[in-house]
């Protein structure tokens, strides 16, 4: 065999193999590489988008925390004001109740004292009638002498 024929045959086989590879083997490999490159690009884009979303979410969280702190401060201030108002109202109400109780106690004491005085006057009047009756040795009628007994009560 001739070296030129061998070289020519190898050259023809090489081109057939190259054509077969380019026609049937190379497209699926290129397609798989393109899909992989697209997945990587999509993954990087998603990572960038997630990074941006995370930054926005962190900003929103910081803003919401600030608003929550302000709201809590306002609520606490309002609660403290309401508590002070309620305490003052309770103190005022307690003072009013104590004053009313004192007044009622004084009135009851005055009424009891007045009843006791009236009771003592009646007893003194009865004793005076009994004493006068014994002195005069005759019975004195309390109904007849009611004006006299009323004056006697007033004098006592």
Residue pairs with C-beta under 8 A, 6 or more apart in sequence:
118 153
120 156
121 153
121 156
122 153
124 152
124 153
124 156
125 149
125 152
125 153
125 156
128 152
129 140
129 142
129 149
132 140
133 139
133 140
142 149
